[in-house]
Amino acid sequence: MRLRATHVLLALCACAAACRTTTSTSPTSTPNAVVTRTEAVRAWEVWSESRCLGSVVRYEDPTDRARAFYAVRNTAQQDLGVVDLEGRAWRYQPHEHDPAWLGTGTVQQGVARILGIEGTCTLTEVPVERLSRESTPSPAH
């Protein structure tokens, strides 16, 4: 009887060891994602009717200046959207994965679309240090 119990115990251990399952996943939306580091190189404040309504910062890849984009922010320095080098304006949407395409034109037109400015706006260049992410103070804890 003791020999039979040992055999049953060994059989159970073998079955438990053979039942391992390994699962690995990767995001399907970014199969060829490439990390690109950029740095802030120029900055502007956005003015309309004597009011500052936001800002724009141009970011470039330091190894390839042809890879760049314009980040559009509100006055609280929150990113609202981007304008790419083709002039396409994209606005981030709450609770949505993809930004909404607003149109194509100049950077100034894209900024106006993203900030919801009716009419014209003026971009006034400011020192990049004033608006770059590296110099934006973090909130006190």
C-alpha positions in Angstrom: 0.0 0.0 0.0 2.8 2.4 0.9 4.4 1.8 -2.5 1.2 2.6 -4.3 0.8 5.9 -2.4 4.3 6.9 -3.3 3.5 6.2 -7.0 0.3 8.3 -6.8 2.2 11.1 -5.1 4.9 11.0 -7.8 2.3 11.0 -10.6 0.6 14.1 -9.1 3.9 16.0 -8.8 4.7 15.2 -12.4 1.3 16.4 -13.6 1.6 19.6 -11.6 5.1 20.3 -13.0 3.8 19.6 -16.6 0.9 22.1 -16.3 2.8 25.4 -16.4 1.5 28.1 -18.7 3.4 31.1 -19.7 1.7 34.1 -21.4 3.4 37.1 -22.9 1.7 40.1 -24.6 2.8 43.2 -26.4 0.7 46.2 -27.5 -0.8 45.7 -30.9 -1.2 49.4 -31.5 2.6 50.1 -31.6 4.4 47.2 -33.2 7.1 49.4 -34.6 7.3 52.1 -32.0 10.6 54.0 -31.8 11.5 56.2 -28.9 12.7 59.7 -30.0 14.2 62.2 -27.7 13.6 65.8 -28.4 14.6 69.1 -27.0 12.9 72.5 -26.8 14.6 74.9 -29.3 12.2 77.8 -29.7 9.1 79.2 -27.9 6.3 81.6 -28.5 3.4 83.1 -26.5 0.0 83.2 -28.3 -1.8 86.5 -28.1 -5.2 87.5 -29.3 -7.0 90.8 -28.6 -4.3 91.8 -26.1 -4.7 88.5 -24.1 -2.2 85.7 -23.8 -4.2 82.5 -24.6 -1.4 80.0 -24.5 2.0 79.1 -25.8 3.9 77.1 -28.5 7.2 75.2 -28.1 9.1 73.8 -31.0 10.8 70.5 -30.1 13.5 68.9 -32.3 15.4 65.7 -32.4 19.0 66.8 -31.7 20.3 64.2 -34.1 17.9 65.0 -37.0 16.6 68.6 -37.1 14.0 67.5 -39.8 12.2 65.6 -37.1 10.3 68.2 -35.1 6.8 69.2 -33.9 5.1 72.2 -32.2 3.5 71.6 -28.8 0.5 73.8 -28.2 -0.4 74.6 -24.6 -2.9 76.6 -22.6 -1.9 79.3 -20.1 -1.6 76.6 -17.4 1.1 74.9 -19.5 -1.1 71.9 -20.2 -0.5 70.3 -23.6 -3.6 70.6 -25.8 -2.3 69.4 -29.1 0.5 69.4 -31.7 1.2 70.8 -35.1 3.5 68.7 -37.2 6.0 69.8 -39.9 3.4 69.2 -42.5 1.1 71.8 -40.9 -1.4 69.3 -39.6 -3.0 70.4 -36.3 -4.1 67.7 -33.8 -6.0 68.4 -30.6 -6.0 65.9 -27.7 -9.4 64.8 -26.7 -10.4 63.8 -23.1 -10.8 60.1 -22.6 -9.8 59.3 -26.2 -6.7 57.5 -27.3 -6.2 59.4 -30.6 -6.1 63.1 -31.1 -8.6 64.8 -33.4 -7.3 66.2 -36.7 -8.5 69.8 -37.0 -7.1 70.8 -40.3 -3.9 71.6 -42.2 -2.3 75.0 -42.7 0.4 77.2 -41.2 1.7 76.7 -37.7 -0.2 79.8 -36.6 -3.4 78.6 -38.1 -3.0 75.2 -36.4 -2.3 76.9 -33.0 -5.5 79.0 -33.4 -7.5 75.9 -34.2 -6.1 73.9 -31.2 -6.7 76.9 -28.8 -10.2 77.5 -30.3 -9.3 81.1 -31.3 -11.8 82.8 -33.5 -10.1 85.2 -35.9 -6.4 85.9 -35.8 -3.7 85.4 -33.2 -0.1 86.6 -32.9 2.9 84.5 -31.9 5.4 86.4 -29.9 8.8 84.7 -29.5 10.0 84.3 -25.9 13.1 82.7 -24.5 12.7 78.9 -24.7 13.7 78.5 -21.1 10.5 80.2 -20.0 8.3 77.6 -21.6 10.4 74.4 -21.9 9.4 71.4 -19.8 12.8 71.3 -18.1 12.2 74.8 -16.6 8.5 74.4 -15.7 8.3 74.3 -11.9 6.8 71.2 -10.4 3.9 71.5 -8.0 4.8 71.6 -4.3 3.9 68.4 -2.4 
